[in-house]
Amino acid sequence: MATTMKSVVLFCFIASFTVISAQVQDCNVPSRFWCENKDIAAKCGVLEQCQKFEWTETNQKVEFVLYYESLCPDCRQFITEMLYPHYSNLSSIMNLTLVPYGNAQERKVGDKWVFECQHGEQECIGNLIETCAIALVKDITKYFPFINCMEKSYKQPEEAAKQCSTSFAVPLEDILKCSKSDFGNKLEHEMAAKTDALEPSHQYVPWITVNGVHTEDIQKEAQDNIVKLICDTYKGTKPQICK
């Protein structure tokens, strides 16, 4: 009788395992199984999410993206008083992406994009100058100080750019030429496309995502204490600033 019971239990276990395996392959199981392997993740349509959030290296940098507009008072305050002052100490564990577009609107007229900005034409000029600086300089350790200087200045954006270029080694002539060119127009459209692709859509600026995610808690902590947010999010060995 005991032998018979053991056989029944073993049969039930094997049968259950077979059913679960079949269900997993059909993605008909709880979400905790979805990142079990790449085949299951692909069948469940979550391969990208598993790669980003479940299979990451422990020392992978935190991806921090700031969506902003150049003349927005809250954006200026966040950049100059929180983000820039702490960036150099966090750069070893954080990748920073700046997207200067914000609450602007765009429409296509002929072969060009026409932008309408929340704070008027000068803000559109500022967005274009900062977008061109990002594209032409490429090295964030060089263009971010320049952008921070512009955001601190209350001169018109082109005058601010000229003033800030005397302190930071950026190709001012090329940046200004870019900001008035078809190439700059295309670059700013790309910033618009990045902003419009946000899910959920942005409701205000500055708008912050961390590892591709936006929540009100993330937003608040970034604006209150970006060091704590990045240190808590980073999974690798903590640098000195986190201790």
C-alpha positions as CSV (number, residue, x, y, z in Angstrom):
1,M,0.0,0.0,0.0
2,A,2.8,2.4,0.9
3,T,4.6,1.6,-2.4
4,T,1.4,2.3,-4.3
5,M,0.9,5.7,-2.5
6,K,4.5,6.7,-3.3
7,S,3.9,5.9,-7.0
8,V,0.7,7.9,-7.0
9,V,2.5,10.9,-5.4
10,L,5.4,10.7,-7.9
11,F,3.0,10.4,-10.8
12,C,1.1,13.5,-9.6
13,F,4.3,15.4,-9.2
14,I,5.5,14.5,-12.7
15,A,2.1,15.2,-14.2
16,S,1.9,18.6,-12.5
17,F,5.4,19.5,-13.6
18,T,4.5,18.6,-17.2
19,V,1.4,20.8,-17.1
20,I,3.3,23.8,-15.6
21,S,6.0,23.4,-18.2
22,A,3.5,23.4,-21.0
23,Q,1.7,26.4,-19.5
24,V,4.9,28.3,-19.2
25,Q,5.7,27.7,-22.9
26,D,2.3,29.0,-23.7
27,C,2.7,32.0,-21.3
28,N,-0.4,30.8,-19.4
29,V,1.2,31.2,-16.0
30,P,1.8,33.9,-13.4
31,S,4.3,36.6,-14.4
32,R,7.0,35.3,-12.0
33,F,7.8,32.7,-14.7
34,W,8.1,35.1,-17.6
35,C,11.8,35.8,-17.3
36,E,12.7,32.2,-16.6
37,N,14.7,32.1,-19.9
38,K,14.8,34.0,-23.3
39,D,12.4,31.6,-25.1
40,I,9.7,32.1,-22.5
41,A,10.3,35.8,-22.3
42,A,10.0,36.1,-26.1
43,K,6.8,34.1,-26.2
44,C,5.3,36.2,-23.4
45,G,6.3,39.4,-25.2
46,V,8.6,40.7,-22.4
47,L,12.1,40.0,-23.7
48,E,13.1,43.6,-23.7
49,Q,11.8,44.2,-20.1
50,C,13.5,41.0,-18.8
51,Q,16.8,42.1,-20.4
52,K,16.5,45.6,-18.9
53,F,15.3,44.8,-15.4
54,E,15.9,41.1,-14.6
55,W,19.1,40.1,-16.4
56,T,21.1,43.2,-15.9
57,E,24.7,43.2,-14.7
58,T,24.9,44.2,-11.0
59,N,27.3,47.0,-11.9
60,Q,25.3,48.4,-14.8
61,K,24.9,52.2,-14.6
62,V,21.6,53.7,-13.7
63,E,19.9,55.3,-16.8
64,F,18.7,58.8,-15.8
65,V,16.9,60.8,-18.4
66,L,15.8,64.4,-18.0
67,Y,13.1,65.8,-20.3
68,Y,13.1,69.6,-19.9
69,E,12.8,73.0,-21.7
70,S,15.4,75.7,-21.6
71,L,13.5,78.6,-20.1
72,C,11.3,76.6,-17.6
73,P,12.0,77.9,-14.1
74,D,11.6,74.5,-12.4
75,C,13.8,72.9,-15.0
76,R,16.5,75.5,-14.4
77,Q,16.3,75.1,-10.7
78,F,16.6,71.3,-10.9
79,I,19.5,71.4,-13.3
80,T,21.5,74.1,-11.6
81,E,20.8,73.3,-7.9
82,M,20.4,69.5,-7.9
83,L,21.5,67.6,-11.1
84,Y,24.6,69.5,-12.1
85,P,26.1,69.9,-8.6
86,H,26.0,66.2,-8.0
87,Y,26.6,64.8,-11.5
88,S,30.4,64.5,-11.4
89,N,30.2,62.4,-8.1
90,L,27.4,60.2,-9.6
91,S,28.8,59.8,-13.1
92,S,30.5,56.5,-12.3
93,I,27.2,54.9,-11.6
94,M,24.8,57.0,-13.7
95,N,24.3,57.6,-17.4
96,L,22.7,61.0,-17.9
97,T,20.7,61.9,-21.0
98,L,19.3,65.4,-21.6
99,V,16.3,65.9,-23.8
100,P,15.6,69.7,-24.4
101,Y,12.1,69.9,-25.8
102,G,9.6,69.7,-22.9
103,N,6.1,71.0,-23.5
104,A,6.8,72.3,-27.0
105,Q,4.6,71.4,-29.9
106,E,5.8,70.7,-33.5
107,R,4.2,70.7,-36.9
108,K,5.7,70.1,-40.3
109,V,5.6,72.8,-42.9
110,G,7.2,71.7,-46.2
111,D,10.4,70.0,-45.4
112,K,10.9,71.6,-42.0
113,W,9.5,71.3,-38.5
114,V,8.1,74.4,-36.9
115,F,8.3,74.5,-33.1
116,E,6.0,76.3,-30.7
117,C,7.4,76.5,-27.1
118,Q,5.7,77.1,-23.8
119,H,7.8,80.1,-22.9
120,G,7.9,81.6,-26.4
121,E,10.3,81.8,-29.3
122,Q,13.4,82.4,-27.2
123,E,12.8,79.1,-25.5
124,C,12.8,77.3,-28.8
125,I,16.1,79.0,-29.6
126,G,17.5,77.8,-26.3
127,N,16.3,74.3,-26.9
128,L,17.9,74.2,-30.3
129,I,21.2,75.6,-29.0
130,E,21.4,73.0,-26.3
131,T,20.3,70.2,-28.6
132,C,23.1,71.2,-31.1
133,A,25.6,71.4,-28.2
134,I,24.7,67.8,-27.2
135,A,25.0,66.6,-30.8
136,L,28.2,68.3,-31.8
137,V,30.2,68.2,-28.6
138,K,29.1,64.6,-27.7
139,D,31.1,64.4,-24.5
140,I,28.7,65.1,-21.6
141,T,31.6,66.3,-19.4
142,K,32.1,69.1,-21.8
143,Y,28.6,70.0,-23.0
144,F,26.8,69.7,-19.6
145,P,28.9,72.5,-17.9
146,F,28.0,74.7,-20.9
147,I,24.3,73.9,-20.7
148,N,24.3,74.4,-16.9
149,C,25.9,77.8,-17.5
150,M,23.1,78.7,-20.0
151,E,20.4,77.6,-17.5
152,K,22.0,79.8,-14.8
153,S,22.0,82.8,-17.1
154,Y,19.0,85.1,-17.5
155,K,20.2,86.6,-20.7
156,Q,18.6,85.6,-24.0
157,P,19.7,82.1,-25.0
158,E,22.0,83.2,-27.8
159,E,23.7,85.8,-25.6
160,A,23.9,83.3,-22.8
161,A,25.6,80.8,-25.1
162,K,28.1,83.4,-26.2
163,Q,28.9,84.3,-22.6
164,C,29.2,80.7,-21.5
165,S,31.4,79.7,-24.4
166,T,34.1,81.9,-23.0
167,S,34.3,79.7,-19.9
168,F,33.8,76.3,-21.4
169,A,35.5,74.9,-24.5
170,V,32.7,74.4,-26.9
171,P,32.6,75.2,-30.7
172,L,30.2,78.2,-30.3
173,E,30.1,79.1,-34.0
174,D,29.3,75.6,-35.1
175,I,26.6,75.3,-32.4
176,L,24.9,78.5,-33.4
177,K,25.1,77.6,-37.1
178,C,23.6,74.2,-36.3
179,S,20.8,75.8,-34.3
180,K,19.7,77.8,-37.4
181,S,20.2,75.0,-39.9
182,D,18.1,72.1,-41.4
183,F,20.4,69.8,-39.4
184,G,19.5,71.4,-36.2
185,N,15.8,71.4,-37.1
186,K,16.1,67.6,-37.6
187,L,17.9,67.2,-34.3
188,E,15.2,69.0,-32.4
189,H,12.5,66.9,-34.1
190,E,14.4,63.9,-32.7
191,M,14.1,65.4,-29.2
192,A,10.4,65.9,-29.9
193,A,10.0,62.2,-31.0
194,K,11.8,61.0,-27.8
195,T,9.5,63.1,-25.7
196,D,6.3,62.1,-27.5
197,A,7.3,58.4,-27.2
198,L,7.1,58.5,-23.3
199,E,4.8,56.0,-21.7
200,P,3.1,57.3,-19.7
201,S,3.1,60.7,-21.6
202,H,4.8,63.5,-19.7
203,Q,2.4,65.8,-17.8
204,Y,4.9,68.5,-16.8
205,V,8.5,69.4,-16.8
206,P,11.1,68.6,-15.6
207,W,10.1,65.0,-16.3
208,I,12.4,62.3,-15.1
209,T,12.8,58.6,-15.9
210,V,15.1,56.2,-14.1
211,N,15.9,53.0,-16.0
212,G,13.0,53.9,-18.4
213,V,10.5,54.2,-15.6
214,H,8.6,57.3,-14.3
215,T,6.6,57.4,-11.1
216,E,5.7,60.2,-8.8
217,D,7.9,58.7,-6.1
218,I,10.9,58.7,-8.5
219,Q,10.2,62.2,-9.6
220,K,9.9,63.5,-6.0
221,E,13.1,61.7,-4.8
222,A,15.1,62.9,-7.8
223,Q,14.1,66.5,-7.1
224,D,14.6,66.2,-3.3
225,N,17.7,64.0,-3.1
226,I,19.1,62.7,-6.4
227,V,22.1,61.1,-4.6
228,K,19.9,58.9,-2.5
229,L,17.8,57.9,-5.5
230,I,20.8,56.9,-7.7
231,C,22.6,55.2,-4.8
232,D,19.5,53.2,-3.8
233,T,18.9,52.2,-7.5
234,Y,22.4,51.2,-8.3
235,K,23.0,47.4,-7.7
236,G,26.8,47.3,-7.9
237,T,29.5,48.3,-5.3
238,K,28.6,51.7,-4.0
239,P,31.0,54.6,-4.6
240,Q,32.1,56.8,-1.7
241,I,29.3,59.3,-2.3
242,C,26.7,56.6,-1.4
243,K,28.4,55.7,2.0
